[in-house]
Amino acid sequence: MLEKIRDIILKNDLCVLATVSRGEPHCSLMSYVPDEEGKEIYLVSHRSTRKYLNLVQNPSVSLLIDTREEKAGQDRIKIKALAINGEFQAINEPFKKDSIRSRFLKQHPHLNDFLNDPGSDIFSIRFKSFQLLDGLKDISFETLEK
């Protein structure tokens, strides 16, 4: 199952990030870049946004990545939806941040101004567990070892 999960993560580049602060959920559509090992993804946000402030207060998150763009019309019944539980991680190493910024620019060139804005920050979401819905009824769970 981990190969199916990794495949979904690597073939897509948009996710929904769900954060919580003071019991209130908040969802954001985000562009992402995955790491090579399939254990985390990298995101970028302005530090002043609600989502970023939520992440700092409560690092636990949920992500949703799906295959709806691949499945149109009658094939919608075959959509895969991957829910990921994870944790916000700041990236403090300048070299690593620059490397991720370069990967972002290659995959998402439209984010050039956003990535170079001094108010923006690149961070990671480290994966903890997965729930994969494959079609309407096939549900699988996977937890990563620490």
TAURSUL-V906447 format. One record per run of one state. SS is the DSSP state (@ for helix, = for strand, . for the rest). FROM is the first residue (numbers start at 0). TO is the last residue. If there is no record, write none. Layout:
ss:SS from:FROM to:TO
ss:SS from:FROM to:TO
//
This chain:
ss:. from:0 to:0
ss:@ from:1 to:10
ss:. from:11 to:12
ss:= from:13 to:20
ss:. from:21 to:22
ss:= from:23 to:30
ss:. from:31 to:31
ss:= from:32 to:33
ss:. from:34 to:38
ss:= from:39 to:45
ss:. from:46 to:48
ss:@ from:49 to:56
ss:. from:57 to:58
ss:= from:59 to:65
ss:. from:66 to:71
ss:@ from:72 to:77
ss:. from:78 to:78
ss:= from:79 to:89
ss:. from:90 to:92
ss:@ from:93 to:106
ss:. from:107 to:107
ss:@ from:108 to:114
ss:. from:115 to:118
ss:= from:119 to:133
ss:. from:134 to:136
ss:= from:137 to:142
ss:. from:143 to:145
//
